[in-house]
Amino acid sequence: MGSSYLSKPATKKTSRDEEAANWRCGVSSMQGWRVNMEDADRVVRDMGDGTSYFGVFDGHCGKEVALYVSKYLHQYIRSLPSYTASLHEAVINGYLNVDQSLLTPKGQRELKFLKCNPTSQASAATSDSDSSDDECKPLKAQHYFHGMNVGSTGVTALVRDDLLVVAHVGDSRCVLCRGGIAIAMTSDHKPWMEGEMDRIRKAGGKVCGNRLYGRGPLNLDVSRTFGDHSLKQNGLLGSEDQIVSVMPDVRQEVLTREDEFLVLACDGIWDQMTNQQCVDFIRDRLLEDPATRLSSICEELMDCCLSPESPQHGAAGCDNMTIMLVQLTTGKREGGAC
């Protein structure tokens, strides 16, 4: 079996900047020491009602699930009847529904397409029968062929007026900078955590060396993900009770003038920086030059996190890295400091 790491890091970055009426955003990704780049991200300026959507997805054992979820999760959230009245409820059901859609004929074709065409903006070619109900029903287990041992963590943030709704599965994080203080909007889902370990064991899995194991070869150091359906096969349990769950934790905040920016990033960043260190790094540069390109701050931060040493030495900072910085416009918010 070949190494999961390169002999020297791939430091070329993919960056972009976007903006809307109440925010501006920079995002950057870097492959780093890993043989493959498996992260994905998504920014939707307007979901059709003024709501903005931001997401970072950290794939493992392949990129296709991260690509799929980055492409479709916001659509599943937007399509739900609860979307207008309760973003909290819509986000939860959106996570559950997009994960189930991986097992449908449509989802399986799309995963196969994305595996072979990771940079394509198109979708898998579909037939006229794709609109039938059968196309949207999960296949029987013996017919699964993509996504069984491929998965992704994910973190999303939706901003609707002054309401912030953050959801996540796994160890990708969202941090809110409020008056210079890092507010953790997420808490990592790790197998060794008490509540997670109890669920894993009740579903037939086990935890050894801080990793979870099922009956097959797949083992993970996170306990909630999209995909990884070989660890979601207990027919007596719901999605939230499987060895690996896709049930997101969701947190809401009402934004004030003290709220300066959001950071969404995969664990490649958090392996090297605490939440507060990340906020301080970004805030120092924004105070020095308020007009600076946000993606350039993301690029500099990734360079700071990248290990100069080979992964064979056990160094942190050897993973793929993606960071999204969302600077919030304060003009329309009430309360807080100017």
SULDA-V995719 format. One record per residue. RES is the residue in three letters. PHI is phi in degrees with one decimal (* if undefined). D_CENTER is the distance of its C-alpha to the mean C-alpha in Angstrom with 2 decimals. Layout:
BEGIN
res:phi:d_center
RES:PHI:D_CENTER
RES:PHI:D_CENTER
END
This chain:
BEGIN
res:phi:d_center
MET:*:28.05
GLY:-73.3:26.86
SER:-71.0:24.98
SER:-83.5:21.20
TYR:-125.9:22.01
LEU:-84.1:24.01
SER:-74.1:27.35
LYS:-146.6:26.15
PRO:-71.7:22.77
ALA:-89.5:21.64
THR:-102.7:21.33
LYS:-64.3:21.26
LYS:-113.1:18.53
THR:-108.8:17.02
SER:-133.3:17.08
ARG:-159.0:17.71
ASP:-129.7:18.65
GLU:-138.0:18.73
GLU:-154.2:20.46
ALA:-139.8:21.65
ALA:-64.0:24.35
ASN:-118.1:22.57
TRP:-163.9:20.00
ARG:-132.6:19.51
CYS:-138.8:16.38
GLY:-126.9:16.02
VAL:-140.8:13.28
SER:-147.8:14.04
SER:-130.1:13.02
MET:-144.8:15.40
GLN:-68.2:16.02
GLY:69.7:18.10
TRP:-81.3:20.04
ARG:-70.2:18.11
VAL:-64.8:20.05
ASN:-126.2:17.23
MET:-94.0:14.26
GLU:-121.2:11.31
ASP:-85.8:8.39
ALA:-147.9:7.77
ASP:-149.8:7.36
ARG:-153.1:9.31
VAL:-124.9:11.93
VAL:-121.1:14.44
ARG:-60.4:17.44
ASP:-146.0:19.10
MET:-79.3:18.24
GLY:110.5:22.03
ASP:-133.1:22.97
GLY:93.2:21.95
THR:-77.2:18.47
SER:-105.2:15.83
TYR:-130.5:12.15
PHE:-134.3:9.38
GLY:-151.2:5.71
VAL:-128.6:3.78
PHE:-132.6:2.94
ASP:-112.9:5.61
GLY:-78.0:8.43
HIS:-143.8:11.62
CYS:63.0:15.16
GLY:142.8:14.45
LYS:-100.1:12.20
GLU:-64.9:13.16
VAL:-69.1:10.76
ALA:-59.8:7.71
LEU:-63.2:10.29
TYR:-60.3:11.47
VAL:-66.8:8.57
SER:-62.6:7.95
LYS:-81.1:11.71
TYR:-119.1:12.54
LEU:-56.8:10.39
HIS:-63.0:12.01
GLN:-67.8:15.27
TYR:-64.6:15.24
ILE:-62.6:14.73
ARG:-66.0:17.46
SER:-79.6:19.81
LEU:-79.7:20.28
PRO:-58.7:23.61
SER:-78.4:22.15
TYR:-57.1:20.04
THR:-71.0:22.99
ALA:-87.3:24.21
SER:-145.9:21.20
LEU:-61.2:17.67
HIS:-55.6:16.90
GLU:-66.6:18.30
ALA:-64.1:16.89
VAL:-65.7:13.23
ILE:-58.0:14.06
ASN:-69.6:15.98
GLY:-62.9:13.58
TYR:-61.8:11.03
LEU:-63.4:14.20
ASN:-70.3:15.70
VAL:-67.1:13.16
ASP:-66.7:13.02
GLN:-65.5:16.84
SER:-64.9:17.15
LEU:-61.4:16.13
LEU:-96.1:19.53
THR:-84.0:21.63
PRO:-54.6:23.85
LYS:-60.4:21.95
GLY:-62.6:18.60
GLN:-64.0:20.36
ARG:-64.4:21.98
GLU:-67.5:18.85
LEU:-61.7:17.17
LYS:-62.0:20.47
PHE:-63.2:20.63
LEU:-67.3:17.23
LYS:-62.5:18.18
CYS:-88.9:21.40
ASN:-133.5:20.32
PRO:-64.1:16.91
THR:-100.7:17.91
SER:-75.1:19.58
GLN:-93.1:18.86
ALA:-82.7:21.06
SER:-113.2:20.60
ALA:-61.3:22.49
ALA:-62.6:26.14
THR:-127.7:27.07
SER:-91.0:30.46
ASP:-64.8:32.28
SER:-82.1:31.67
ASP:-63.4:27.91
SER:-82.1:28.59
SER:-70.6:30.25
ASP:-60.8:28.98
ASP:-61.4:28.90
GLU:-67.2:26.23
CYS:-107.1:23.78
LYS:-97.9:24.88
PRO:-60.2:23.29
LEU:-74.6:25.40
LYS:-70.8:27.35
ALA:-53.4:25.92
GLN:-69.3:28.39
HIS:-98.5:27.16
TYR:-68.3:23.52
PHE:-140.3:23.13
HIS:-128.4:19.58
GLY:87.5:16.37
MET:-68.5:18.41
ASN:-121.4:17.42
VAL:-123.0:14.28
GLY:-152.2:10.81
SER:-161.4:7.13
THR:-80.8:5.01
GLY:-166.3:2.00
VAL:-138.1:3.71
THR:-131.4:6.35
ALA:-135.6:9.90
LEU:-115.9:13.00
VAL:-119.5:16.29
ARG:-124.9:19.50
ASP:54.9:22.61
ASP:-99.8:22.44
LEU:-97.5:19.95
LEU:-112.6:16.43
VAL:-123.4:14.17
VAL:-115.3:10.94
ALA:-134.9:9.09
HIS:-161.7:6.75
VAL:-132.5:7.31
GLY:94.1:8.07
ASP:-117.6:8.51
SER:-75.5:5.77
ARG:-125.0:7.96
CYS:-125.3:9.52
VAL:-126.2:13.23
LEU:-104.1:15.97
CYS:-90.2:19.13
ARG:-119.8:22.10
GLY:59.2:25.41
GLY:88.9:24.23
ILE:-98.7:22.87
ALA:-79.8:19.28
ILE:-104.8:18.14
ALA:-73.6:15.34
MET:-90.1:13.36
THR:-138.5:11.49
SER:-134.0:13.09
ASP:-54.2:11.83
HIS:-98.4:12.51
LYS:-118.6:15.05
PRO:-60.3:17.83
TRP:-79.3:20.64
MET:-69.3:19.97
GLU:-55.2:22.86
GLY:-64.4:21.32
GLU:-69.0:18.87
MET:-63.3:21.82
ASP:-61.5:24.07
ARG:-64.3:21.90
ILE:-57.7:21.45
ARG:-69.2:25.23
LYS:-64.5:26.25
ALA:-85.5:24.31
GLY:102.1:26.19
GLY:-99.4:23.94
LYS:-146.4:24.68
VAL:-121.5:23.29
CYS:-135.3:24.97
GLY:57.5:24.34
ASN:67.9:21.10
ARG:-118.6:19.67
LEU:-100.7:19.76
TYR:-134.9:21.96
GLY:-111.1:23.05
ARG:-84.1:26.04
GLY:-95.6:24.74
PRO:-78.1:23.78
LEU:-70.0:20.02
ASN:-139.1:19.11
LEU:-134.3:15.90
ASP:-103.2:15.35
VAL:-126.7:12.62
SER:-114.0:13.86
ARG:-137.2:11.22
THR:-154.0:9.10
PHE:-83.5:9.16
GLY:73.9:12.32
ASP:52.8:14.56
HIS:-71.0:17.25
SER:-66.2:20.03
LEU:-104.0:19.05
LYS:-132.3:19.10
GLN:-109.4:22.73
ASN:-79.9:24.74
GLY:-68.1:26.45
LEU:-89.7:27.83
LEU:-121.8:24.54
GLY:-79.8:22.00
SER:-58.1:18.26
GLU:-76.5:17.78
ASP:-112.6:20.42
GLN:-73.1:19.61
ILE:-51.5:19.39
VAL:-111.1:15.63
SER:-102.9:14.51
VAL:-110.0:11.87
MET:-68.9:13.30
PRO:-81.9:10.96
ASP:-85.8:12.53
VAL:-126.7:13.24
ARG:-131.6:15.10
GLN:-114.9:17.25
GLU:-140.5:19.23
VAL:-91.5:22.06
LEU:-74.8:21.85
THR:-126.2:25.08
ARG:-67.4:26.67
GLU:-74.2:25.65
ASP:-82.5:21.93
GLU:-96.6:21.47
PHE:-161.6:17.86
LEU:-112.2:14.18
VAL:-122.1:12.05
LEU:-115.9:8.26
ALA:-156.4:7.76
CYS:-82.5:6.96
ASP:-69.5:9.89
GLY:-58.9:12.17
ILE:-82.1:12.95
TRP:-74.6:13.37
ASP:-65.4:15.58
GLN:-111.9:17.98
MET:-130.1:17.85
THR:-76.3:18.10
ASN:-56.4:16.62
GLN:-70.1:20.11
GLN:-61.0:20.73
CYS:-64.9:17.76
VAL:-61.4:19.04
ASP:-62.0:22.56
PHE:-57.6:21.85
ILE:-70.3:20.43
ARG:-63.6:23.02
ASP:-57.8:25.90
ARG:-76.1:25.21
LEU:-70.4:24.85
LEU:-69.7:28.10
GLU:-69.5:29.79
ASP:-146.7:28.96
PRO:-59.2:27.47
ALA:-94.0:27.46
THR:-61.0:25.59
ARG:-67.3:23.01
LEU:-63.9:19.61
SER:-64.2:18.15
SER:-68.9:21.08
ILE:-65.4:20.05
CYS:-59.9:16.60
GLU:-63.0:18.65
GLU:-65.2:21.06
LEU:-65.2:18.61
MET:-64.4:17.12
ASP:-61.0:20.76
CYS:-67.4:21.50
CYS:-82.5:18.87
LEU:-65.8:19.91
SER:-71.3:22.37
PRO:-80.7:25.83
GLU:-103.6:26.67
SER:-64.2:26.14
PRO:-58.7:23.69
GLN:-61.5:26.90
HIS:-89.4:27.86
GLY:76.5:24.94
ALA:-76.6:23.48
ALA:-77.6:20.04
GLY:85.4:18.29
CYS:-111.1:18.44
ASP:-91.5:14.83
ASN:-57.0:12.87
MET:-133.6:11.80
THR:-138.5:9.74
ILE:-135.6:10.51
MET:-121.8:10.80
LEU:-113.7:13.93
VAL:-116.6:15.11
GLN:-87.0:18.78
LEU:-93.7:20.17
THR:-80.3:23.67
THR:-99.4:25.90
GLY:-57.6:28.95
LYS:-96.4:28.63
ARG:-91.2:27.56
GLU:-99.7:30.15
GLY:79.1:30.76
GLY:75.2:29.62
ALA:-92.5:30.99
CYS:-78.3:31.48
END
